[in-house]
Amino acid sequence: MELQLGATIRKLRTEKAITQEELAEYVGVSFQAVSKWETNTTMPDITLLPKLAVFFGVSIDALFSVNTDDELERIDYMFENEHLTDQNFVYAKRTLDAILKNNENDVEALKRYAMLYMRRNNRDNLAAGRIIEKAINLSPLNDELYSMYRQVRGGDNYFARSGNGWFIRFCEPYAKKYPSNINLLGRLIDAYIEMRYFDRALDMIETLKIYDSNGMVDIFKGDLLFAQGYIDEAKAIWRSVDKTNIKLQYEIGERFNRVCDYEKAIEFFENAFSYAKKPRDLSSTYSLAFLYTALEKYQKAIEMWERILEVQKSDWNITEGTQAEWSKAEIAKLKSKL
């Protein structure tokens, strides 16, 4: 990994509100030399490192710390816009190893480490799960971590399941300690229902009712009724949700899709998109594209992928990379079926 000595010197100097001239005078060089260090044009002589460390009140090793934010941003870009080649995997792993060597409790680095394993063709879910567990222990209110953990410990078709029981055992104590974390409560309700722990699901729904102001309680009540065989009652609850709440409309669309009520699913997905504000979320449009494809309505599916391209460009300024390439490839594939 490229050392960021110049960036570290600049960061430490600005934090102490010291000018380049003052630092230069202390170590016995010109201020132009300090400027060149900070732009990584040249490196300080090795004999000056102890003096620099004393001046800033840090260890010599700390002077060679990596620019963590830049490295994490580079890894995020790789996840979003590039394929996870073996070369990219090795680069990301080496980078994260170095960051964690400097601070083994860096939650953001641990999160990326888990994501790295999760994207590796499902081969490393157990490793990802262990890393996420450590990250949750360090940052128990980080909801993204619970979402990732749900993926590797059951409940998401895109990743190999290790069992909802494992997810429940690990996450229940956090739900009891932090009951205002409504997203965690919702994931536990999902897991309870899948395991047919209906009484526990109902108890958790009652807890959720205290903290939830977004209407998810009614959706989970419908899920519980549906799992218990009360189909009409569940659908009635789902149909009653607020049309302007795009999150709820999307969630209900997914539920009608799962129970093969495709007309209703399309209605709710379209509602979710039509009420969205810029920059618009495209989850419902992706669902529509997949649904129309499954129904062999290829022209409608093409229209959805074209909508995705348009919104990515207008709302998110995305015109190239993996996301745009995916949409274009799907459009070409669908056109071949017409």
Sequence and secondary structure as in RCSB ss.txt:
>XXXX:A:sequence
MELQLGATIRKLRTEKAITQEELAEYVGVSFQAVSKWETNTTMPDITLLPKLAVFFGVSIDALFSVNTDDELERI
DYMFENEHLTDQNFVYAKRTLDAILKNNENDVEALKRYAMLYMRRNNRDNLAAGRIIEKAINLSPLNDELYSMYR
QVRGGDNYFARSGNGWFIRFCEPYAKKYPSNINLLGRLIDAYIEMRYFDRALDMIETLKIYDSNGMVDIFKGDLL
FAQGYIDEAKAIWRSVDKTNIKLQYEIGERFNRVCDYEKAIEFFENAFSYAKKPRDLSSTYSLAFLYTALEKYQK
AIEMWERILEVQKSDWNITEGTQAEWSKAEIAKLKSKL
>XXXX:A:secstr
    HHHHHHHHHHHTT  HHHHHHHHTS HHHHHHHHTTSS   GGGHHHHHHHHTS HHHHT   HHHHHHHH
HHHHHHS   HHHHHHHHHHHHHHHHH TT HHHHHHHHHHHHTTTTTTHHHHHHHHHHHHHH TT HHHHHHHH
HHSSS TTS    HHHHHHHHHHHHHH TT HHHHHHHHHHHHHTT HHHHHHHHHHHHHH  SSHHHHHHHHHH
HHTT HHHHHHHHHTS TT HHHHHHHHHHHHHTT HHHHHHHHHHHHHT  SS   HHHHHHHHHHHHTT HHH
HHHHHHHHHHHHHHHH   SSHHHHHHHHHHHHHHTT 
